């Protein structure tokens, strides 16, 4: 970007935008490594085993070669033989990779993204946009940060303060809007205005009349843009969502991959599958018996250990029952014919149903359950379902991030309506990106997720309004979410952004 400042007409700003896209792709690959996500959906297990075996053989052979090359007076024949063995392994790897690619062509786009095909340059990004949309992509740097505003036929770039200053302002703004007060205190409004001036005011004149598609970076991936003051109405606090439809994306390249992948997908035949009010405790009043066997199998024991680690990192000792989700679920189900829906409530809101192939029959999958976005340990992010059966026996109930990538959810919309984030010292945003990317890879065309531990009662109201707007008024999910948020804003009881701003739509905004 320094080169762009010196030579504005040489296209260095477009090159910097490409570098930002590449950085987002690299961050996701690293997250997948942490989460131990094998991305083996649709692939013959023997091929996965062969892939792992050949990686191990190649590592061992390359280590041997390195040792040989660093030893004086080593036999040239031995070195040549080792090089030949490595070449043979590489050939086997290529053959296995070709077979894997044939069975799951999307896998390589995530694990090994390439320029022009998976990581987009400016002209390709512009082709994704319609005339009513502007893409705002952020990149945080230590000394200075950058914002690119992209439309169908233009690119504008802006220099912003460094990462530390933006993260401090983001944290202050986020903490302020979490106050459940219908009248925000003056200091919260000031912090909100200061933050809006920092990250939106430079591009304010490019926003009116546009849909805003935001690619955040770091702490900006957790910012409730819907509650940010409109930079063109800064003196009189007006949440951005009053004037704009707002979409979030992990990266622009993610959307391109999604559109290519889903271009010819047929709509699922049924409308809605909903999971609500899981059983998290043996002390739950719905547990009617005593466990016959307290011994856990190895797989369940390991899963429970992971869940315990995640809860501890979020400073939680257990999971509260989400009683409001029953009202939420019933209100939504009333909008859909019984023959067109599936409900998994209570004990049925479990791992077995959530991983059942029957879910590929539904256009909308709704999880009114605890979900965790863990920033200290992104691999521990996931969705928590019923942990006990009717007899009080422990059951598998933790859909971890690594497993989400191997689910088959060919849904038009996936909703996580009771998500909880665990903001630690390292506020990087990868936890949320991992969770949304996992569900998109599973087949979700678009997602609605929450940015904080949302209020149970307020969420019930918001979600019912959201589905009414979408199913009865035929609005797109993005437009329906905005309409529902506006209704809560207009209601004094739910006016605080705490009740409505935490929800963001990620992914495709177009209806077709």
FENBEL-V863264 format. One record per residue. N is the residue number from 1. RES is the residue in one small letter. SS is DSSP state (2 for helix, 1 for strand, 0 for the rest). PHI is phi in radians with two decimals (NA if undefined). OMEGA is omega as a letter, one per 30 degrees, with the letter a starting at -180 (NA if undefined). Layout:
BEGIN
n: <N;N>
res: <RES;RES>
ss: <SS;SS>
phi: <PHI;PHI>
omega: <OMEGA;OMEGA>
END
This chain:
BEGIN
n: <1;2;3;4;5;6;7;8;9;10;11;12;13;14;15;16;17;18;19;20;21;22;23;24;25;26;27;28;29;30;31;32;33;34;35;36;37;38;39;40;41;42;43;44;45;46;47;48;49;50;51;52;53;54;55;56;57;58;59;60;61;62;63;64;65;66;67;68;69;70;71;72;73;74;75;76;77;78;79;80;81;82;83;84;85;86;87;88;89;90;91;92;93;94;95;96;97;98;99;100;101;102;103;104;105;106;107;108;109;110;111;112;113;114;115;116;117;118;119;120;121;122;123;124;125;126;127;128;129;130;131;132;133;134;135;136;137;138;139;140;141;142;143;144;145;146;147;148;149;150;151;152;153;154;155;156;157;158;159;160;161;162;163;164;165;166;167;168;169;170;171;172;173;174;175;176;177;178;179;180;181;182;183;184;185;186;187;188;189;190;191;192;193;194;195;196;197;198;199;200;201;202;203;204;205;206;207;208;209;210;211;212;213;214;215;216;217;218;219;220;221;222;223;224;225;226;227;228;229;230;231;232;233;234;235;236;237;238;239;240;241;242;243;244;245;246;247;248;249;250;251;252;253;254;255;256;257;258;259;260;261;262;263;264;265;266;267;268;269;270;271;272;273;274;275;276;277;278;279;280;281;282;283;284;285;286;287;288;289;290;291;292;293;294;295;296;297;298;299;300;301;302;303;304;305;306;307;308;309;310;311;312;313;314;315;316;317;318;319;320;321;322;323;324;325;326;327;328;329;330;331;332;333;334;335;336;337;338;339;340;341;342;343;344;345;346;347;348;349;350;351;352;353;354;355;356;357;358;359;360;361;362;363;364;365;366;367;368;369;370;371;372;373;374;375;376;377;378;379;380;381;382;383;384;385;386;387;388;389;390;391;392;393;394;395;396;397;398;399;400;401;402;403;404;405;406;407;408;409;410;411;412;413;414;415;416;417;418;419;420;421;422;423;424;425;426;427;428;429;430;431;432;433;434;435;436;437;438;439;440;441;442;443;444;445;446;447;448;449;450;451;452;453;454;455;456;457;458;459;460;461;462;463;464;465;466;467;468;469;470;471;472;473;474;475;476;477;478;479;480;481;482;483;484;485;486;487;488;489;490;491;492;493;494;495;496;497;498;499;500;501;502;503;504;505;506;507;508;509;510;511;512>
res: <x;x;x;x;x;x;x;x;x;x;x;x;x;x;x;x;x;x;x;x;x;x;x;x;x;x;x;x;x;x;x;x;x;x;x;x;x;x;x;x;x;x;x;x;x;x;x;x;x;x;x;x;x;x;x;x;x;x;x;x;x;x;x;x;x;x;x;x;x;x;x;x;x;x;x;x;x;x;x;x;x;x;x;x;x;x;x;x;x;x;x;x;x;x;x;x;x;x;x;x;x;x;x;x;x;x;x;x;x;x;x;x;x;x;x;x;x;x;x;x;x;x;x;x;x;x;x;x;x;x;x;x;x;x;x;x;x;x;x;x;x;x;x;x;x;x;x;x;x;x;x;x;x;x;x;x;x;x;x;x;x;x;x;x;x;x;x;x;x;x;x;x;x;x;x;x;x;x;x;x;x;x;x;x;x;x;x;x;x;x;x;x;x;x;x;x;x;x;x;x;x;x;x;x;x;x;x;x;x;x;x;x;x;x;x;x;x;x;x;x;x;x;x;x;x;x;x;x;x;x;x;x;x;x;x;x;x;x;x;x;x;x;x;x;x;x;x;x;x;x;x;x;x;x;x;x;x;x;x;x;x;x;x;x;x;x;x;x;x;x;x;x;x;x;x;x;x;x;x;x;x;x;x;x;x;x;x;x;x;x;x;x;x;x;x;x;x;x;x;x;x;x;x;x;x;x;x;x;x;x;x;x;x;x;x;x;x;x;x;x;x;x;x;x;x;x;x;x;x;x;x;x;x;x;x;x;x;x;x;x;x;x;x;x;x;x;x;x;x;x;x;x;x;x;x;x;x;x;x;x;x;x;x;x;x;x;x;x;x;x;x;x;x;x;x;x;x;x;x;x;x;x;x;x;x;x;x;x;x;x;x;x;x;x;x;x;x;x;x;x;x;x;x;x;x;x;x;x;x;x;x;x;x;x;x;x;x;x;x;x;x;x;x;x;x;x;x;x;x;x;x;x;x;x;x;x;x;x;x;x;x;x;x;x;x;x;x;x;x;x;x;x;x;x;x;x;x;x;x;x;x;x;x;x;x;x;x;x;x;x;x;x;x;x;x;x;x;x;x;x;x;x;x;x;x;x;x;x;x;x;x;x;x;x;x;x;x;x;x;x;x;x;x;x;x;x;x;x;x;x;x;x>
ss: <0;2;2;2;2;2;0;0;0;0;0;2;2;2;2;2;2;2;2;2;2;2;2;2;2;2;2;2;2;2;2;2;2;2;2;0;0;0;0;0;0;0;0;0;2;2;2;2;2;2;2;2;2;2;2;2;2;2;2;2;2;2;2;2;2;2;2;2;2;0;0;0;0;0;0;2;2;2;2;2;2;2;2;2;2;2;2;2;2;2;2;2;2;2;2;2;2;2;2;2;2;2;2;0;0;2;2;2;2;2;2;0;0;0;1;0;0;0;1;0;0;2;2;2;2;2;2;2;0;0;0;0;1;1;1;1;1;1;1;0;0;0;0;1;1;1;1;1;1;1;1;0;0;1;1;1;1;1;1;1;1;0;2;2;2;2;2;2;2;2;2;2;2;2;2;2;2;0;0;0;0;0;0;0;0;2;2;2;2;2;2;2;2;2;2;2;2;2;2;0;2;2;2;2;2;2;0;0;0;0;1;1;1;1;1;0;0;2;2;2;2;2;0;0;2;2;2;0;1;0;2;2;2;0;0;0;0;0;1;2;2;2;0;0;0;1;1;1;0;0;0;2;2;2;2;2;2;2;2;2;2;2;0;0;0;0;0;0;0;1;1;1;1;1;1;1;0;0;0;0;0;0;0;0;0;0;0;0;0;0;0;0;0;0;0;0;0;2;2;2;2;2;2;2;2;2;2;2;2;2;2;2;2;0;0;0;0;0;0;0;0;0;0;2;2;2;2;2;2;2;2;2;2;0;0;0;0;2;2;2;1;1;1;1;1;2;2;2;0;0;2;2;2;2;0;0;2;2;2;2;2;1;1;1;1;1;1;1;1;1;1;1;1;1;0;0;0;2;2;2;0;1;1;1;0;0;0;1;0;0;0;0;0;1;0;0;0;1;1;1;2;2;2;2;0;0;0;0;0;0;0;0;1;1;1;1;1;1;1;1;1;1;0;0;0;0;0;0;0;2;2;2;2;2;2;2;2;2;2;2;2;0;0;0;0;1;1;1;1;1;0;0;0;0;0;2;2;2;2;2;2;2;2;2;2;2;2;2;2;2;2;2;0;0;0;0;2;2;2;2;2;2;2;2;2;2;2;2;2;2;0;2;2;2;0;0;2;2;2;2;0;0;1;1;1;1;1;0;0;0;0;0>
phi: <NA;-1.13;-1.12;-1.12;-1.10;-1.40;-2.33;-1.05;-1.73;-1.64;1.42;-1.19;-1.16;-1.19;-1.14;-1.15;-1.10;-1.05;-1.08;-1.11;-1.06;-1.12;-1.11;-1.08;-1.13;-1.14;-1.10;-1.18;-1.07;-1.15;-1.08;-1.11;-1.13;-1.07;-1.42;0.95;-1.47;-1.47;0.83;-1.86;-1.03;1.37;-1.86;-0.98;-0.95;-1.14;-1.22;-1.09;-1.09;-1.11;-1.06;-1.14;-1.12;-1.22;-1.07;-1.11;-1.11;-1.18;-1.01;-1.15;-1.16;-1.20;-1.15;-1.07;-1.07;-1.05;-1.13;-1.12;-1.19;-1.67;-1.78;-1.19;1.01;-1.48;-1.12;-1.12;-1.15;-1.16;-1.11;-1.09;-1.13;-1.18;-1.08;-1.14;-1.14;-1.11;-1.06;-1.16;-1.12;-1.07;-1.10;-1.10;-1.07;-1.07;-1.15;-1.15;-1.11;-1.07;-1.20;-1.13;-1.09;-1.19;-1.49;-2.57;-1.17;-1.37;-1.03;-1.17;-1.11;-1.53;-1.40;-2.51;-1.14;-2.12;-1.01;1.48;-1.74;-2.05;-1.87;-1.55;-1.72;-0.88;-1.03;-1.24;-1.13;-1.11;-1.18;-1.30;-1.66;-1.76;-1.15;-1.72;-2.19;-2.14;-1.62;-1.96;-1.99;-1.92;-2.43;-1.63;-2.13;-1.13;-1.59;-2.62;-2.08;-2.42;-2.29;-1.96;-1.96;-2.06;-2.12;-0.98;-2.35;-2.65;-2.46;-2.17;-2.22;-2.44;-1.63;-2.12;-1.09;-1.22;-0.93;-1.06;-1.17;-1.18;-1.12;-1.12;-1.18;-1.12;-1.12;-1.14;-1.12;-1.09;-1.10;-1.15;-1.35;-1.47;-1.40;-1.39;-2.16;-1.12;-1.99;-1.16;-1.07;-0.95;-1.20;-1.26;-1.09;-1.14;-1.08;-1.15;-1.14;-1.07;-1.22;-1.09;-1.09;-1.26;-1.93;-2.09;-0.98;-1.03;-1.89;-0.95;-1.28;-1.66;-1.58;-0.91;1.41;-1.93;-1.48;-1.79;-1.91;-1.90;-1.89;-1.45;-2.53;0.99;-1.09;-1.22;-1.26;-1.97;-1.41;-1.36;-0.97;-1.01;-1.68;-1.11;-1.10;-1.05;-1.12;-1.62;-2.33;-1.19;-1.29;-2.04;-0.91;-2.22;-0.99;-0.97;-1.19;-1.16;-2.01;-2.47;-1.46;-2.14;-2.13;-2.01;-2.39;-1.11;-2.95;-1.15;-1.10;-1.03;-1.12;-1.09;-1.09;-1.06;-1.12;-1.17;-1.17;-1.78;-0.95;-1.93;-1.30;-1.40;-1.14;-1.11;-1.28;-1.98;-1.45;-2.56;-2.12;-2.27;-1.99;-2.65;0.88;-1.13;-1.75;-1.75;-2.38;-1.17;-1.44;-1.03;-1.07;-1.38;-1.28;-1.87;-2.34;-1.93;-1.10;-1.42;-2.56;-1.61;-1.34;-1.80;-1.20;-1.04;-1.08;-1.18;-1.07;-1.16;-1.12;-1.11;-1.14;-1.08;-1.13;-1.11;-1.09;-1.12;-1.10;-1.13;-1.16;-1.68;1.01;-2.13;-1.83;-3.07;-2.23;-1.26;-1.17;-1.75;-1.13;-1.15;-1.26;-1.19;-1.07;-1.03;-1.12;-1.16;-1.10;-1.27;-1.09;-1.13;-1.55;-2.24;-1.00;-1.00;-1.24;-1.89;-2.46;-2.41;-2.09;-2.18;-2.06;1.23;-1.06;-1.29;-1.38;-2.16;-1.07;-1.08;-1.22;-1.21;-1.92;-1.40;-1.14;-1.07;-1.20;-1.32;-1.65;-2.07;-1.36;-2.21;-2.11;-2.07;-1.90;-1.66;-2.42;-1.18;-2.23;-2.08;-1.96;-1.86;-1.55;-1.20;-2.35;-0.97;-1.18;-1.58;-1.14;2.94;-2.05;-1.81;-1.98;-0.98;-1.85;-2.44;-1.65;-1.08;-1.47;1.48;-1.48;-1.10;-2.32;-1.09;-2.63;-2.05;-1.53;-1.29;-0.89;-1.03;-1.45;-1.00;-1.16;-1.85;-1.43;-2.08;-2.12;-1.35;-1.79;-1.29;-2.65;-2.13;-2.05;-1.95;-1.68;-2.42;-1.28;-2.45;-1.76;-2.11;-1.25;-1.95;-1.18;-1.67;-1.46;-1.73;1.58;-1.13;-1.06;-1.15;-1.08;-1.10;-1.12;-1.21;-1.13;-1.08;-1.30;-1.19;-1.11;-1.18;2.26;-1.15;-1.29;-2.66;-2.30;-2.06;-2.28;-1.90;-1.68;-2.70;-1.24;-1.29;-1.22;-1.05;-1.21;-1.09;-1.13;-1.04;-1.15;-1.06;-1.16;-1.14;-1.13;-1.03;-1.25;-1.09;-1.10;-1.40;-1.55;-1.68;-1.74;0.99;-1.51;-1.14;-0.94;-1.13;-1.23;-1.17;-1.13;-1.07;-1.10;-1.16;-1.12;-1.13;-1.13;-1.21;-1.07;-1.40;-1.74;-0.98;-1.11;-2.02;-1.15;-1.05;-0.98;-0.92;-1.46;-2.25;-1.37;-1.21;-1.63;-2.33;-1.69;-1.99;1.90;-1.20;-1.75;-1.31;-1.34;-1.54>
omega: <l;l;l;l;a;a;a;a;a;l;a;l;l;l;l;l;l;l;l;l;l;l;l;l;a;l;l;l;l;l;l;l;l;a;a;a;a;a;a;a;l;a;l;a;l;l;l;l;l;l;a;a;a;l;l;l;a;l;a;a;a;l;l;l;l;l;a;a;a;l;l;l;l;a;l;l;a;l;a;l;l;l;l;l;l;l;l;l;a;l;l;l;l;l;l;a;l;l;l;a;l;a;a;a;a;a;a;l;l;a;a;a;a;l;l;a;a;l;a;l;a;a;l;l;a;l;l;a;l;a;a;a;l;l;l;a;a;l;a;l;a;a;l;l;a;l;l;l;a;l;l;a;a;l;l;l;a;l;a;l;a;a;a;a;l;a;l;l;l;l;l;l;a;l;a;a;l;l;a;a;a;l;a;l;a;a;l;l;l;l;l;a;l;a;l;l;a;a;a;a;a;a;a;a;l;a;a;l;a;l;a;l;a;l;a;l;l;a;a;l;a;a;l;a;a;a;l;l;l;a;l;l;a;a;a;a;l;l;a;a;l;a;a;l;a;l;l;l;l;l;l;a;l;a;l;l;l;a;l;a;a;a;a;a;l;l;l;a;a;a;a;l;a;l;a;l;l;l;a;a;l;l;l;a;a;l;a;a;l;a;l;a;a;a;a;l;a;a;l;l;l;l;l;l;l;a;l;l;a;a;a;a;l;l;l;l;a;a;l;l;a;a;l;a;l;l;l;a;a;l;l;a;l;a;a;l;a;a;a;a;l;l;l;a;l;a;a;l;a;a;a;l;a;l;a;a;l;a;l;l;a;a;l;l;a;l;l;a;l;l;a;l;a;a;l;l;a;a;l;l;l;a;a;l;a;a;a;l;a;l;a;l;l;l;l;a;a;l;a;a;a;a;a;a;a;l;l;a;a;a;l;a;l;a;l;a;l;a;l;l;l;a;l;a;a;a;a;a;a;a;l;l;l;a;a;l;l;a;l;l;l;l;a;a;l;a;l;a;l;a;l;l;a;l;a;a;a;l;l;l;a;a;l;l;l;a;l;l;a;a;a;a;l;l;l;l;a;a;l;l;l;l;l;l;l;l;l;l;a;l;a;a;a;a;a;l;l;a;a;a;a;a;a;l;a;l;a;l;a;a;a;NA>
END
